[in-house]
Amino acid sequence: MPDSAQAQQKEESVLSELHKFLFDGLPVRGMIVRLTDAWQEILARRASNTATGAYAPPVAELLGEMTAAATLMQANIKFNGALILQIFGDGPVKVAVAEAKPDLSLRATAKVIGNLPADARLPEMVNENNKGRCAITLDPKDKLPGTTPYQGVVPLFDDEGEKLGKLSDVLQHYMLQSEQLDTTLVLAADDKVAAGLLIQRLPVKGEGNLEGQSGTSVRDHDQANQDQIGLNEDYNRISILASSLTRDELLTLDIETILRRLFWEEKLLRFEPQAGLLGPHFACTCGRDRVAQMIRGLGVEEAEEILAERGDIEVGCDFCGKQYRFDAVDAAQIFRPPGDQVPGSTVVQ
């Protein structure tokens, strides 16, 4: 094979990818995601931020699992808007956020205060006093006036109040509550790959209710799904197979090998894999206008105090690291009435 062809094949092999599949004749669906270039871009941007530095390994692992999970959940629903997975903690990790858009563009960030042990797990990072929360928000792209995003929130403990040790446990619990559907999640991440496998029992009828539908028909649908929880033998068998996937296997094996090893006795109906710009990829939606709105929210007095102290207002995006600088002229423009604007300054990369 020519060198150029080998180089192209190697480049294509490291693209993040998402594969969806159905189990032929069974009420079970699945998908598997492997984030490589997209995840490495998120970590590289954080590491290049001189104010924060790189994530500690336990935080990177948690955030990688969240990013893989957000990708799977976005791909699993029909929703024209952003899916935002957040964990609010009462430990050193105060908040962690992963966002996935309908085009599978991704971004993620975490705020950490203090040091973490190298072997810190979910409870030590975000749930020291059992007050941590996980929230999943669906923010419509085209909101009508007065429309608020749908949000579901669950604690980081089980029905007996015991702390949950893994993000996958938290999200499986969430899916049972929000969709009344049996769900199996296997998640893993390191400094190169963030990956996840999702197996889910299909709804008894219609779509799941993650988008917060309402009405009698939906209540009947929910009850029908709830009545089937834990009872479908086909799902239970496939769930056991999926749960046998180890962290190392998920991180090191390619998707074809994983599916073949786990489900070699099952007939899978495969969809076209999504990769490159059609698959999971990093993108940030920050912009100078959004930052200007934030400064406007501070008020004239606080903005003037920052200018007096520093000479300009500089704001960095937590997701992508881009820096936005506003001098006194820019700040004055922000607070001018609409239609009375003058050209502003440039964005500092």
SULGI-V971766 format. One record per pair of residues at least 6 apart in sequence whose ideal C-beta (glycine too) atoms are under 6 Angstrom apart, sorted by the first residue. I is the first residue (numbers start at 1). J is the second residue. If there is no record, write none. Layout:
# SULGI-V971766
I,J  I,J
This chain:
# SULGI-V971766
14,36  14,37  15,37  15,275  15,276  16,35  16,36  16,37  16,38  16,279  16,280  17,34  17,273  17,275  17,279  18,33  18,75  18,274  18,279  18,280  19,32  19,255  19,273  20,31  20,271  21,30  21,268  21,270  22,29  22,269  23,266  24,267  24,269  26,234  27,201  27,202  28,201  28,234  28,235  28,238  29,200  29,202  30,199  31,72  31,75  31,198  32,197  32,255  33,68  33,71  33,72  33,196  34,195  34,255  35,68  35,194  35,280  36,193  38,106  38,280  38,281  38,282  39,64  39,194  41,282  42,108  42,282  45,320  45,321  46,54  46,55  47,54  49,321  56,116  58,116  58,120  59,110  59,112  61,189  63,96  63,108  63,110  64,189  64,194  65,167  65,187  65,189  66,85  66,98  67,98  67,106  67,108  67,194  68,187  68,194  68,195  68,196  69,171  69,187  69,196  70,83  70,85  70,98  70,100  71,100  71,280  72,196  72,198  73,83  74,83  74,100  77,210  79,138  79,211  80,102  80,141  81,138  81,139  81,140  81,141  82,99  82,101  82,139  83,100  83,138  84,99  84,137  85,98  85,136  86,97  86,135  87,96  87,126  87,134  88,95  88,133  89,126  89,132  90,128  90,129  90,131  90,132  91,125  91,126  91,128  92,112  92,113  92,114  92,116  93,110  93,112  93,125  93,126  94,111  94,113  95,111  96,110  97,109  98,108  99,107  100,106  104,279  104,280  105,281  105,283  106,280  106,282  107,284  107,319  109,318  109,319  121,165  122,165  123,163  126,132  127,156  127,163  130,157  132,156  133,153  134,154  134,170  135,151  135,153  136,152  137,149  137,151  138,149  138,150  138,211  139,149  150,212  152,178  154,174  156,164  156,170  157,163  158,164  164,170  167,187  168,185  168,187  171,185  172,183  172,185  175,181  175,183  178,210  179,208  179,209  179,210  180,222  180,225  180,226  181,200  181,201  181,208  181,225  182,201  182,229  182,235  183,200  184,199  184,239  184,242  185,198  186,197  186,245  187,196  188,195  188,247  188,250  188,251  190,251  193,251  195,250  197,242  199,238  199,239  199,242  201,232  201,235  203,225  204,224  204,225  206,221  209,218  241,262  284,319  284,320  286,317  288,324  288,347  291,315  291,324  292,334  295,303  295,334  296,334  300,335  303,331  306,313  307,328  307,331  312,325  312,327  313,326  314,325  315,324  316,323  323,348  324,347  325,348  327,345  330,344  330,345  333,341  333,342  333,344
